Amino acid sequence: MKRGAALILAIWTIAVLSIMVLAFSYEARQHAGVNLYVQSRNRTNHLIDAGKILAEIVLLDYKNAAEWSEDQDAADLLEKDAWYKEKQDLKTMSKCVIGPVYLDEDNPEDSLVMVEIETVNSGSKGVININELYASQDGSSDANVSERWWMIFKICGIPEELDTPEEGNINLWNVLTSSWKDWRDSDDTVTSLDGEECGAESEWYEELEEKYKGVDETVKDELRRRPRNGPIPDIRELSYIRGFRDYPAVLTGGVIDPWEEKDRQHTVRGVMDFFCTEGVAKINVNNCTSVDALMTIPGIFDKSQITEDDVLDEAREVAQAILAALATKPEDRDVDESLTSWPFTDWSDMLKRVEDLDGSNVSSSDIGSEAKEYLSFSADDNSIFKIRITAESGGTQRAVEAECYVNSKDSKVRYIKWVENASPGRGK
């Protein structure tokens, strides 16, 4: 009996010790894992800081970069400036990619940072700064603002007139543009068109709030909104404005008149993707991929034909020709033939390359001279830049998206937006 009890006690002792060893081992692995994660996280933080410095090096000096030439000595330029190529890219195309830069060249997958820089109004979405698209009281705004809005509505298939259950037949275009003007301008005068009040100032929103008081509490905070009387910071603010709030499909797309029978309904495209709220008023044609955005520019569409059915087709053909000309190698200057597109140097270069475009029915005379006022061919002192920094270390990823501008007075980069952990991914 004593021997059996001793054996059982020994087995229990071994089992307890084994469990303790396993527990200590597990805890040690957990601590090691935590330490490794903290180390990787700290390293990605430092890499993000390094990416920010790299972006600023390029932004502050890209204008001084030498123009690309076929016989340039890349080795010599690289010795003088490690980022000369990125500066050249940003200077000519308003877009560049820095990296990926590896922390350890012998183990490149372990730690890296990559930086992408482009102008805010250069992508396929959010090209037009909506804060510039209104008729100001002092007359300094775009004289063609109404026609540009009409082209946007035409492109999106938004009907000019709409039969509504509450307001009857309305001129929807007038309501939308007038209400946006009243939200944006600084006075309290309701905008009238053709002798009818089409806009909405504070009184209209107060009456709307009173109408829904105690009926729908879910919209209570929204109904307290009043005209901003200045630039809007977020494009989603349009959803509070008369017309846009009443017919949400105008912004997001979909059926704009669901109360109608199906065969009479209008399915429209939303206008929201056209707009941003920052950046310069001009569109950088060298980095714009949106045919639709170019179609809203007077001179690319014919103002005298704005009411004609074929104005969209003709404007689209001109816009497509401009983008096609970007992909046509110019013959009269030294260019990098390894590229797939070659930026226009200026207005004259654009017209010449459109004129020389093979297989196109568009000539340079089809582009009105007024379009020159709406196009830019490089970044300038008023440009807003979008920066994306992606860092990876030990399997940990971190990404930052920022927007900034270069203050020409003190030659410093000023940040107006900084968003962390924005869908990291290499090369995206």
C-alpha positions as CSV (number, residue, x, y, z in Angstrom):
1,M,0.0,0.0,0.0
2,K,2.7,2.5,0.9
3,R,4.6,1.7,-2.3
4,G,1.3,2.3,-4.3
5,A,0.6,5.5,-2.6
6,A,4.1,6.7,-3.2
7,L,3.9,5.9,-6.9
8,I,0.6,7.8,-7.2
9,L,2.1,10.7,-5.4
10,A,5.1,10.7,-7.7
11,I,2.9,10.6,-10.7
12,W,0.8,13.5,-9.4
13,T,3.9,15.4,-8.7
14,I,5.3,14.8,-12.2
15,A,1.9,15.8,-13.7
16,V,1.7,19.0,-11.7
17,L,5.3,19.9,-12.6
18,S,4.6,19.2,-16.2
19,I,1.6,21.4,-16.2
20,M,3.7,24.2,-14.5
21,V,6.4,23.8,-17.1
22,L,3.9,23.9,-19.9
23,A,2.3,27.0,-18.4
24,F,5.6,28.7,-18.0
25,S,6.5,27.8,-21.5
26,Y,3.2,29.1,-22.9
27,E,3.6,32.3,-20.9
28,A,7.1,32.7,-22.2
29,R,5.9,32.2,-25.8
30,Q,3.1,34.8,-25.2
31,H,5.6,37.3,-23.8
32,A,7.9,36.7,-26.8
33,G,5.0,37.1,-29.2
34,V,3.9,40.3,-27.5
35,N,7.5,41.6,-27.5
36,L,7.8,40.7,-31.2
37,Y,4.5,42.5,-32.0
38,V,5.5,45.6,-30.0
39,Q,8.9,45.6,-31.7
40,S,7.3,45.3,-35.2
41,R,4.7,47.9,-34.3
42,N,7.4,50.3,-33.2
43,R,9.4,49.6,-36.3
44,T,6.4,50.4,-38.6
45,N,5.9,53.6,-36.6
46,H,9.5,54.7,-37.4
47,L,9.1,53.6,-41.0
48,I,6.0,55.8,-41.3
49,D,8.0,58.7,-40.0
50,A,10.7,57.9,-42.5
51,G,8.1,57.8,-45.3
52,K,6.8,61.2,-44.2
53,I,10.4,62.7,-44.4
54,L,10.9,61.1,-47.9
55,A,7.6,62.6,-49.1
56,E,8.7,66.1,-47.9
57,I,12.1,65.8,-49.5
58,V,10.4,65.3,-52.9
59,L,7.6,67.8,-52.4
60,L,10.0,70.6,-51.3
61,D,12.3,70.2,-54.3
62,Y,10.5,68.7,-57.2
63,K,10.2,72.0,-59.1
64,N,14.0,72.2,-59.2
65,A,14.4,68.8,-60.8
66,A,16.1,68.7,-64.2
67,E,13.9,68.0,-67.1
68,W,14.1,64.4,-68.4
69,S,16.4,63.9,-71.4
70,E,17.4,60.8,-73.3
71,D,21.1,61.3,-72.7
72,Q,20.8,62.2,-69.1
73,D,23.5,60.5,-66.9
74,A,21.3,58.6,-64.5
75,A,24.3,57.4,-62.4
76,D,25.6,61.0,-62.0
77,L,22.1,62.3,-61.1
78,L,21.6,59.5,-58.6
79,E,24.9,60.3,-56.9
80,K,23.8,64.0,-56.6
81,D,20.2,63.3,-55.6
82,A,18.9,59.8,-54.5
83,W,15.4,60.9,-55.4
84,Y,15.9,62.7,-58.7
85,K,13.7,60.4,-60.6
86,E,10.8,60.7,-58.2
87,K,11.1,64.5,-58.4
88,Q,11.1,64.4,-62.2
89,D,8.0,62.2,-62.1
90,L,6.1,64.6,-59.8
91,K,7.2,67.6,-61.8
92,T,6.0,66.3,-65.1
93,M,3.1,64.0,-64.1
94,S,2.1,65.3,-60.7
95,K,2.4,61.8,-59.5
96,C,5.2,59.7,-58.2
97,V,6.0,56.5,-56.2
98,I,8.9,56.4,-53.8
99,G,10.2,52.9,-53.1
100,P,9.6,50.4,-51.8
101,V,12.6,51.2,-49.6
102,Y,13.9,48.2,-47.6
103,L,15.3,48.4,-44.2
104,D,17.4,45.3,-44.8
105,E,18.4,44.7,-48.4
106,D,19.4,41.1,-47.6
107,N,16.0,40.4,-46.1
108,P,13.7,42.7,-48.2
109,E,10.4,41.1,-47.1
110,D,11.1,41.9,-43.4
111,S,10.7,45.6,-43.3
112,L,9.8,48.2,-46.0
113,V,8.2,51.6,-46.6
114,M,6.6,52.9,-49.8
115,V,5.3,56.4,-50.5
116,E,2.9,57.5,-53.2
117,I,2.2,61.2,-54.0
118,E,-0.3,62.7,-56.3
119,T,-2.4,65.9,-56.6
120,V,-5.8,65.6,-55.0
121,N,-7.9,66.4,-58.1
122,S,-6.1,63.9,-60.3
123,G,-8.0,60.6,-60.0
124,S,-11.1,59.2,-61.7
125,K,-13.2,60.3,-58.8
126,G,-13.6,63.6,-56.9
127,V,-12.0,65.7,-59.7
128,I,-14.0,69.0,-59.4
129,N,-13.7,71.1,-56.3
130,I,-17.4,71.8,-55.6
131,N,-16.6,74.8,-53.4
132,E,-15.5,76.6,-56.6
133,L,-18.6,75.5,-58.5
134,Y,-21.0,78.3,-57.5
135,A,-21.9,81.8,-58.6
136,S,-20.4,84.2,-56.0
137,Q,-22.0,87.5,-55.1
138,D,-19.0,89.6,-56.1
139,G,-19.0,88.2,-59.6
140,S,-15.5,86.7,-59.3
141,S,-16.7,83.1,-59.7
142,D,-17.0,81.0,-62.8
143,A,-19.3,82.6,-65.4
144,N,-20.1,79.2,-66.8
145,V,-21.1,77.6,-63.5
146,S,-24.7,76.9,-64.6
147,E,-23.6,75.2,-67.8
148,R,-21.1,73.0,-66.0
149,W,-23.9,71.9,-63.5
150,W,-26.2,71.2,-66.5
151,M,-23.5,69.0,-68.1
152,I,-23.0,67.1,-64.9
153,F,-26.8,66.5,-64.7
154,K,-26.9,65.4,-68.3
155,I,-24.0,63.0,-67.9
156,C,-25.8,61.5,-64.8
157,G,-29.2,61.3,-66.5
158,I,-30.9,63.5,-64.0
159,P,-34.1,64.9,-65.5
160,E,-34.5,68.7,-65.7
161,E,-38.1,68.5,-64.7
162,L,-39.7,66.1,-62.2
163,D,-43.2,65.4,-61.2
164,T,-43.2,65.1,-57.4
165,P,-45.9,64.0,-54.9
166,E,-45.6,67.1,-52.7
167,E,-44.3,69.9,-54.8
168,G,-45.9,69.0,-58.1
169,N,-43.9,69.6,-61.3
170,I,-40.5,71.2,-60.5
171,N,-37.5,72.3,-62.4
172,L,-35.1,70.0,-60.5
173,W,-31.9,71.5,-62.0
174,N,-32.9,75.0,-60.8
175,V,-33.8,73.7,-57.3
176,L,-30.5,71.8,-57.0
177,T,-28.2,74.6,-58.2
178,S,-30.1,77.4,-56.4
179,S,-30.2,75.6,-53.1
180,W,-26.5,74.8,-53.3
181,K,-25.8,78.5,-54.0
182,D,-27.8,79.5,-51.0
183,W,-26.1,77.0,-48.8
184,R,-22.7,78.2,-50.0
185,D,-23.1,82.0,-50.2
186,S,-23.0,84.4,-47.2
187,D,-26.4,86.2,-47.6
188,D,-29.9,85.2,-46.6
189,T,-31.6,86.0,-49.9
190,V,-33.4,83.0,-51.5
191,T,-32.2,82.5,-55.0
192,S,-34.9,82.9,-57.7
193,L,-34.8,81.8,-61.3
194,D,-37.5,82.6,-63.9
195,G,-39.4,84.5,-61.3
196,E,-39.7,81.5,-58.9
197,E,-37.9,81.0,-55.6
198,C,-35.8,77.8,-56.2
199,G,-33.3,77.9,-53.4
200,A,-33.5,77.6,-49.7
201,E,-32.2,79.7,-46.8
202,S,-32.5,79.2,-43.0
203,E,-36.3,79.8,-43.0
204,W,-36.9,76.8,-45.3
205,Y,-34.9,74.5,-43.0
206,E,-36.6,75.8,-39.9
207,E,-40.0,75.0,-41.5
208,L,-38.8,71.6,-42.3
209,E,-37.7,71.0,-38.8
210,E,-41.0,72.2,-37.5
211,K,-42.8,69.8,-39.9
212,Y,-41.0,66.8,-38.5
213,K,-40.9,67.8,-34.9
214,G,-42.2,64.9,-32.8
215,V,-42.8,62.8,-35.9
216,D,-39.4,61.4,-36.8
217,E,-36.9,61.6,-34.0
218,T,-34.2,59.8,-36.1
219,V,-33.7,62.9,-38.2
220,K,-33.8,65.5,-35.4
221,D,-30.1,66.3,-35.4
222,E,-30.0,66.4,-39.2
223,L,-32.9,68.8,-39.3
224,R,-31.0,71.3,-37.2
225,R,-28.6,71.9,-40.0
226,R,-28.6,75.4,-41.5
227,P,-26.8,76.9,-44.5
228,R,-23.0,76.9,-43.9
229,N,-22.6,80.3,-45.7
230,G,-19.1,79.2,-46.8
231,P,-17.1,76.3,-48.3
232,I,-18.2,72.9,-47.2
233,P,-15.5,70.6,-45.7
234,D,-17.1,67.3,-46.7
235,I,-19.0,66.4,-49.8
236,R,-21.5,64.4,-47.8
237,E,-22.8,67.7,-46.5
238,L,-24.8,68.0,-49.8
239,S,-27.2,65.5,-48.3
240,Y,-28.6,68.2,-46.0
241,I,-29.4,70.6,-48.8
242,R,-32.8,71.1,-50.3
243,G,-33.2,69.0,-53.5
244,F,-30.2,66.8,-52.7
245,R,-31.9,65.7,-49.4
246,D,-35.3,65.3,-51.0
247,Y,-34.1,63.2,-53.9
248,P,-31.1,61.3,-52.5
249,A,-30.5,59.4,-55.8
250,V,-29.1,62.6,-57.2
251,L,-26.1,62.1,-54.9
252,T,-25.8,58.3,-54.7
253,G,-27.5,57.1,-57.9
254,G,-30.6,54.9,-58.3
255,V,-34.3,55.5,-58.9
256,I,-34.9,59.2,-58.4
257,D,-38.8,58.9,-58.6
258,P,-39.8,55.7,-56.8
259,W,-43.4,56.9,-56.5
260,E,-43.9,56.6,-60.2
261,E,-44.9,53.4,-62.1
262,K,-41.9,51.3,-63.1
263,D,-42.0,52.2,-66.8
264,R,-42.0,55.9,-65.9
265,Q,-39.2,55.9,-63.4
266,H,-35.8,57.5,-64.0
267,T,-32.7,55.6,-62.9
268,V,-29.8,58.1,-62.5
269,R,-26.1,58.1,-61.7
270,G,-25.1,59.9,-58.6
271,V,-23.1,63.2,-58.8
272,M,-21.1,62.7,-55.7
273,D,-18.2,60.9,-57.5
274,F,-17.5,64.1,-59.5
275,F,-16.6,66.2,-56.5
276,C,-14.0,66.9,-53.9
277,T,-13.9,69.8,-51.4
278,E,-10.2,70.7,-51.6
279,G,-7.6,71.4,-54.2
280,V,-7.2,73.8,-57.0
281,A,-10.1,74.8,-59.2
282,K,-8.4,73.6,-62.4
283,I,-8.2,70.0,-63.5
284,N,-4.7,68.7,-64.1
285,V,-5.2,67.1,-67.5
286,N,-1.9,65.1,-67.3
287,N,-3.2,63.1,-64.4
288,C,-6.9,63.0,-65.0
289,T,-8.4,59.7,-66.1
290,S,-12.0,60.8,-66.0
291,V,-13.6,61.4,-69.4
292,D,-16.7,62.6,-67.6
293,A,-14.9,65.2,-65.6
294,L,-13.3,66.6,-68.8
295,M,-16.7,66.7,-70.4
296,T,-17.9,69.4,-67.9
297,I,-15.3,71.9,-69.1
298,P,-16.5,74.7,-71.4
299,G,-14.6,74.5,-74.6
300,I,-14.6,70.7,-74.4
301,F,-18.4,70.9,-74.5
302,D,-20.0,73.5,-76.8
303,K,-22.0,76.0,-74.7
304,S,-24.0,77.1,-77.6
305,Q,-25.2,73.4,-78.0
306,I,-25.9,72.8,-74.3
307,T,-29.6,72.1,-75.0
308,E,-29.0,69.8,-77.9
309,D,-29.3,66.0,-77.5
310,D,-25.9,65.3,-79.1
311,V,-23.9,67.7,-76.9
312,L,-22.9,64.8,-74.7
313,D,-21.7,62.6,-77.6
314,E,-19.6,65.4,-79.0
315,A,-18.1,66.4,-75.7
316,R,-17.2,62.7,-74.9
317,E,-15.5,62.4,-78.3
318,V,-13.3,65.5,-77.6
319,A,-12.5,64.3,-74.0
320,Q,-11.5,60.9,-75.2
321,A,-9.3,62.4,-77.9
322,I,-7.4,64.4,-75.3
323,L,-6.8,61.3,-73.1
324,A,-5.8,59.3,-76.2
325,A,-3.3,62.0,-77.2
326,L,-1.6,61.6,-73.8
327,A,-0.9,58.0,-74.8
328,T,0.6,59.1,-78.1
329,K,4.4,59.7,-78.1
330,P,5.2,63.2,-79.1
331,E,7.7,63.4,-82.0
332,D,8.9,66.9,-81.6
333,R,10.7,66.6,-78.2
334,D,12.9,64.2,-76.3
335,V,10.8,61.8,-74.2
336,D,11.3,58.6,-72.3
337,E,10.0,55.9,-74.7
338,S,9.6,53.3,-72.0
339,L,6.5,55.1,-70.7
340,T,3.0,54.4,-71.8
341,S,1.9,58.0,-71.6
342,W,3.6,61.4,-72.1
343,P,2.3,64.5,-70.2
344,F,1.4,67.6,-72.2
345,T,3.9,70.3,-71.6
346,D,1.4,73.1,-72.1
347,W,-1.8,74.1,-74.0
348,S,-0.2,74.3,-77.4
349,D,1.4,70.8,-77.0
350,M,-2.1,69.4,-76.1
351,L,-3.7,70.9,-79.2
352,K,-0.9,69.7,-81.5
353,R,-1.0,66.2,-80.2
354,V,-4.8,66.0,-80.5
355,E,-4.5,67.3,-84.1
356,D,-1.9,64.7,-84.9
357,L,-3.9,61.8,-83.3
358,D,-4.4,58.9,-85.8
359,G,-7.9,57.6,-86.4
360,S,-9.7,60.5,-84.6
361,N,-12.4,62.7,-86.0
362,V,-11.4,65.4,-83.4
363,S,-9.2,68.3,-84.5
364,S,-7.7,71.0,-82.4
365,S,-10.4,73.5,-83.6
366,D,-13.0,71.4,-81.7
367,I,-11.4,72.4,-78.4
368,G,-12.6,75.9,-77.5
369,S,-10.0,78.4,-76.2
370,E,-12.0,78.9,-73.0
371,A,-11.0,75.4,-71.9
372,K,-7.5,76.7,-71.3
373,E,-8.8,78.5,-68.1
374,Y,-9.9,75.2,-66.6
375,L,-6.9,73.0,-67.3
376,S,-3.5,72.8,-65.7
377,F,-0.5,70.8,-66.9
378,S,1.6,70.6,-63.7
379,A,1.2,71.0,-59.9
380,D,1.4,74.7,-58.7
381,D,1.6,76.6,-55.5
382,N,-2.1,76.1,-54.9
383,S,-2.0,72.4,-55.3
384,I,-3.2,70.0,-52.6
385,F,-1.2,66.7,-52.6
386,K,-2.4,63.3,-51.4
387,I,0.3,61.2,-49.7
388,R,-0.1,57.5,-49.0
389,I,2.6,55.9,-46.8
390,T,2.6,52.1,-46.4
391,A,4.9,50.4,-43.9
392,E,5.5,46.7,-43.2
393,S,7.6,45.0,-40.6
394,G,7.6,41.4,-39.3
395,G,4.1,40.8,-40.7
396,T,2.7,44.0,-39.1
397,Q,1.3,46.6,-41.6
398,R,0.5,50.2,-41.1
399,A,-0.8,52.8,-43.6
400,V,-1.3,56.5,-43.5
401,E,-3.2,58.7,-46.0
402,A,-2.6,62.4,-45.7
403,E,-3.3,65.6,-47.6
404,C,-1.0,68.6,-47.6
405,Y,0.2,71.6,-49.4
406,V,3.6,73.3,-49.7
407,N,3.7,76.7,-48.0
408,S,5.8,78.8,-50.5
409,K,6.4,81.5,-47.8
410,D,8.4,79.3,-45.4
411,S,9.0,76.3,-47.7
412,K,7.4,73.8,-45.4
413,V,4.8,71.1,-45.9
414,R,1.6,71.8,-44.1
415,Y,-0.8,68.9,-43.4
416,I,-4.6,69.4,-43.5
417,K,-5.5,65.7,-43.2
418,W,-3.8,62.6,-41.6
419,V,-5.7,59.3,-41.4
420,E,-3.9,56.3,-40.0
421,N,-4.4,52.5,-40.7
422,A,-6.0,53.2,-44.1
423,S,-6.3,49.8,-45.8
424,P,-2.6,49.0,-46.1
425,G,-1.3,47.1,-49.1
426,R,1.8,47.1,-51.2
427,G,1.5,48.9,-54.4
428,K,-2.2,49.8,-53.9
